[in-house]
Amino acid sequence: MEILIAAAEAISEINPLIPYYHVVSNEELPHIRHLHPYKNASQFLKDIDYLGKNFGPIELSDLLDFIKKGKKLKKRSLFITFDDGYSECYSIVAPILYKKGIPAAFFVCSDLIDNKSMSYKNKASLIVERLLKKNEKNLITLSYLRDCSSNDYIKMILNVGYKERNVLDEIAEHLGINWEYYLKAKQPYLTSLQINEMENMGFYFGAHSLDHANFSELNIEEQIYQAKSSIDLIKQRFNIDYSLFAFPFSDKNIPLEFFRRMRNYIDISFGTAGTQLDKINWNLERINFERSLRPADEIYLKKLLKKKANLIQGKGNIQRPR
C-alpha cells in the first residue's frame, strides 16, 4: 500500500490532509445509525495509528499561519476534525487523540450543547428506529402518509428537510417518542463541562450552525444569521479567541456573497468537498474518513487518485455562484 501511495503522491498531493468524522462508537446509536455509517473504537484507533505515523499533526496556529500569513506547511500536514458535537467525542475520541498527541477541532451546534434540543436529522433516525423495531402501522393516520408503503415513509422521514422539520415532531407524538426524555436519558451531545475539559486537553472548538441547519435550504440572510450567531455563542460561552466554522452537510453552492460578508468574521471555514480546492483561500475542504468504513490508508490513496482525475477533467476547483 505504501508503494502505491508514494507513486500516487508523485503525481498528486493533498496538503494539508483534513479528515472529518462525526462519531466513534462500539454501540449502535439509534439517533445516528440510520443517517450514516461510523467506525468503532478499534477501527478509529487503526486510522489514528496510521495517520499519526505517516503524517505530521499540526496545531490550529499552524493552519492559521498558513491561511493568514501564507506560511508554508510541512509536507503531509494533518489536521483532524469532528462534526456535530456528539458525546462520544469526549468519552472515546478525545482520550485516544490526547494519548497519541494529535490535535483536533470539534464543531458543535450551539443549540444542542448540554442536550437542550435535538437535531432534526437525529429525530428522523430515532423515528425510523422505532418503526423498524415496533413495526408501527399507525402512521397511516397521518393524511400525507396514507398511501405510503413502510419503505416509502421511512425514506420520506429520512428525507424531511430542515424547513419541514416540524413534521417529525408530529410523527413522534403519534409514536409516543419523547425527545426530552431521550436527551435526558441518553445525553447524545456534548455538555459545557465536557467541552471545557476538552479545551483544557488542548482541543479546539468551532461552530456548526445553531441547530444543524441545511444551508442549501436557506437564503443568504439566514445562512449568515446561522453562522454568525453560532460563532458568537461558541466564542463567548467557551472564551475562545479564534473563529472556526464548519458547514453542516456541505458547503456546495454557498454563494460568494456569503464569504464576502463573512470574510472578517471567520478565521477558517471548513467544507466537505474532498480534494477540490476553493478560490476562497480560508475555506478548506475536508475528506470523509468514516462513510466507507475503509481504513485510512485506502481512503487516502483513493483520494489522491481522485484529485489527479479531477484535475485532468478540469474539476479540481470549486465554482461558486455569485
ZIPE-V133238 format. One record per pair of residues at least 12 apart in sequence whose C-alpha atoms are under 7 Angstrom apart, sorted by the first residue. I is the first residue (numbers start at 1). J is the second residue. D is the distance in Angstrom with one decimal. If there is no record, write none. Layout:
BEGIN
i=I j=J d=D
i=I j=J d=D
END
This chain:
BEGIN
i=5 j=301 d=5.6
i=8 j=304 d=6.2
i=8 j=305 d=6.5
i=9 j=304 d=6.9
i=12 j=304 d=5.9
i=12 j=307 d=6.9
i=12 j=308 d=5.8
i=13 j=304 d=6.6
i=14 j=304 d=6.9
i=15 j=75 d=6.9
i=15 j=76 d=5.8
i=15 j=77 d=5.9
i=16 j=76 d=6.4
i=16 j=77 d=4.8
i=16 j=78 d=5.7
i=17 j=76 d=6.9
i=17 j=77 d=6.1
i=17 j=78 d=4.9
i=17 j=79 d=6.4
i=18 j=78 d=6.0
i=18 j=79 d=5.0
i=18 j=80 d=5.5
i=18 j=81 d=7.0
i=18 j=286 d=5.0
i=18 j=287 d=6.2
i=19 j=80 d=5.3
i=19 j=81 d=6.2
i=19 j=286 d=5.6
i=19 j=287 d=4.8
i=19 j=288 d=5.8
i=19 j=289 d=5.8
i=20 j=80 d=6.2
i=20 j=81 d=4.8
i=20 j=82 d=5.4
i=20 j=286 d=6.3
i=20 j=287 d=5.9
i=20 j=288 d=5.1
i=20 j=289 d=6.0
i=21 j=81 d=6.5
i=21 j=82 d=4.8
i=21 j=83 d=6.4
i=21 j=288 d=6.3
i=21 j=289 d=6.1
i=21 j=290 d=5.9
i=22 j=82 d=5.2
i=22 j=83 d=4.9
i=22 j=84 d=6.2
i=23 j=38 d=6.3
i=23 j=86 d=6.5
i=23 j=88 d=6.3
i=23 j=89 d=6.6
i=24 j=38 d=6.2
i=24 j=39 d=5.4
i=24 j=40 d=5.4
i=24 j=41 d=6.0
i=24 j=88 d=6.4
i=24 j=92 d=6.9
i=24 j=93 d=6.7
i=25 j=39 d=6.6
i=25 j=40 d=4.7
i=25 j=41 d=5.9
i=25 j=88 d=6.8
i=26 j=40 d=4.7
i=26 j=41 d=6.2
i=30 j=125 d=6.5
i=30 j=126 d=5.7
i=30 j=129 d=6.2
i=31 j=122 d=4.7
i=31 j=123 d=6.7
i=31 j=125 d=5.1
i=31 j=126 d=5.0
i=32 j=122 d=6.1
i=32 j=125 d=6.0
i=33 j=125 d=6.9
i=34 j=125 d=5.2
i=35 j=125 d=6.4
i=36 j=291 d=6.7
i=37 j=290 d=6.7
i=37 j=291 d=5.4
i=38 j=290 d=5.4
i=38 j=291 d=6.5
i=38 j=293 d=6.9
i=39 j=290 d=6.1
i=39 j=293 d=6.2
i=47 j=295 d=6.1
i=47 j=296 d=5.0
i=50 j=296 d=7.0
i=55 j=76 d=5.1
i=55 j=77 d=5.9
i=55 j=78 d=6.0
i=56 j=76 d=6.0
i=56 j=77 d=4.8
i=56 j=78 d=5.6
i=57 j=77 d=5.9
i=57 j=78 d=4.5
i=57 j=79 d=6.0
i=57 j=102 d=5.9
i=57 j=103 d=6.7
i=58 j=77 d=6.3
i=58 j=78 d=5.9
i=58 j=79 d=6.0
i=58 j=103 d=6.9
i=59 j=103 d=6.1
i=67 j=281 d=6.8
i=67 j=282 d=5.9
i=79 j=103 d=7.0
i=79 j=104 d=6.2
i=80 j=103 d=7.0
i=80 j=104 d=4.8
i=80 j=105 d=6.5
i=81 j=104 d=5.5
i=81 j=105 d=4.8
i=81 j=106 d=5.8
i=82 j=105 d=6.4
i=82 j=106 d=4.8
i=82 j=107 d=6.2
i=83 j=106 d=6.0
i=83 j=107 d=4.8
i=83 j=108 d=6.5
i=84 j=107 d=6.0
i=84 j=108 d=5.1
i=84 j=109 d=6.4
i=84 j=208 d=6.9
i=85 j=106 d=6.7
i=85 j=107 d=6.1
i=85 j=108 d=4.5
i=85 j=109 d=6.9
i=85 j=189 d=5.8
i=85 j=190 d=5.7
i=86 j=188 d=5.7
i=86 j=189 d=4.3
i=86 j=190 d=5.6
i=87 j=188 d=5.5
i=87 j=189 d=4.6
i=87 j=190 d=4.5
i=90 j=194 d=6.5
i=103 j=203 d=6.0
i=104 j=203 d=5.7
i=104 j=204 d=6.3
i=105 j=203 d=6.0
i=105 j=204 d=4.4
i=105 j=205 d=5.4
i=106 j=204 d=6.2
i=106 j=205 d=4.8
i=106 j=206 d=6.2
i=107 j=205 d=5.7
i=107 j=206 d=4.7
i=107 j=207 d=5.2
i=107 j=208 d=5.3
i=107 j=246 d=6.5
i=108 j=206 d=6.4
i=108 j=207 d=5.3
i=108 j=208 d=5.1
i=109 j=207 d=6.1
i=109 j=208 d=4.9
i=109 j=209 d=5.3
i=109 j=210 d=5.0
i=109 j=211 d=5.4
i=109 j=212 d=6.1
i=110 j=209 d=6.9
i=110 j=210 d=5.0
i=110 j=211 d=6.9
i=110 j=230 d=5.7
i=110 j=233 d=6.6
i=110 j=234 d=6.5
i=111 j=210 d=5.3
i=111 j=211 d=5.5
i=112 j=189 d=6.7
i=112 j=211 d=6.6
i=113 j=189 d=6.3
i=113 j=190 d=5.8
i=113 j=191 d=5.5
i=113 j=192 d=6.6
i=114 j=189 d=6.7
i=114 j=190 d=6.1
i=114 j=191 d=4.1
i=114 j=192 d=6.1
i=115 j=183 d=5.7
i=115 j=187 d=6.1
i=115 j=188 d=7.0
i=115 j=189 d=5.6
i=115 j=191 d=7.0
i=119 j=211 d=5.9
i=119 j=212 d=6.2
i=120 j=165 d=6.0
i=123 j=168 d=6.9
i=124 j=157 d=5.9
i=124 j=158 d=5.6
i=124 j=168 d=6.7
i=125 j=158 d=7.0
i=127 j=172 d=6.6
i=128 j=154 d=6.1
i=162 j=213 d=6.2
i=162 j=214 d=6.0
i=206 j=234 d=6.9
i=206 j=243 d=6.7
i=206 j=244 d=4.5
i=206 j=245 d=5.4
i=207 j=230 d=5.6
i=207 j=231 d=5.2
i=207 j=234 d=6.4
i=207 j=244 d=6.2
i=207 j=245 d=4.8
i=207 j=246 d=6.4
i=208 j=245 d=5.9
i=208 j=246 d=5.2
i=208 j=247 d=6.0
i=208 j=248 d=6.0
i=209 j=226 d=5.2
i=209 j=227 d=5.4
i=209 j=230 d=5.3
i=209 j=248 d=7.0
i=210 j=226 d=5.8
i=210 j=230 d=5.1
i=212 j=248 d=5.8
i=213 j=248 d=6.6
i=214 j=248 d=6.3
i=214 j=249 d=6.6
i=220 j=258 d=6.6
i=224 j=258 d=6.8
i=231 j=243 d=6.7
i=242 j=267 d=6.7
i=243 j=266 d=5.0
i=243 j=267 d=5.1
i=243 j=268 d=6.8
i=244 j=266 d=6.1
i=244 j=267 d=6.0
i=244 j=268 d=5.2
i=244 j=269 d=5.8
i=245 j=266 d=7.0
i=245 j=268 d=6.6
i=245 j=269 d=4.7
i=245 j=270 d=6.3
i=246 j=269 d=5.5
i=246 j=270 d=4.6
i=246 j=271 d=6.2
i=247 j=270 d=6.4
i=247 j=271 d=5.8
i=250 j=271 d=5.9
i=250 j=272 d=5.5
i=251 j=271 d=5.1
i=251 j=272 d=6.6
i=253 j=320 d=5.8
i=253 j=321 d=6.3
i=254 j=320 d=6.6
i=255 j=320 d=5.6
i=255 j=321 d=4.8
i=255 j=322 d=5.4
i=256 j=320 d=6.1
i=256 j=321 d=6.3
i=256 j=322 d=5.2
i=257 j=322 d=6.4
i=267 j=282 d=7.0
i=268 j=282 d=5.1
i=268 j=283 d=6.0
i=269 j=282 d=6.3
i=269 j=283 d=4.7
i=269 j=284 d=6.3
i=270 j=283 d=5.4
i=270 j=284 d=4.8
i=270 j=285 d=5.7
i=270 j=286 d=6.9
i=271 j=283 d=6.8
i=271 j=284 d=6.1
i=271 j=285 d=4.6
i=271 j=286 d=6.0
i=272 j=285 d=5.3
i=272 j=286 d=4.9
i=272 j=287 d=6.3
i=273 j=285 d=5.4
i=273 j=286 d=6.2
i=274 j=286 d=5.0
i=274 j=287 d=4.4
i=275 j=303 d=6.8
i=275 j=307 d=5.5
i=276 j=316 d=5.0
i=276 j=317 d=5.4
i=276 j=318 d=6.3
i=277 j=316 d=6.3
i=277 j=317 d=4.8
i=277 j=318 d=6.0
i=278 j=317 d=5.9
i=278 j=318 d=5.2
END
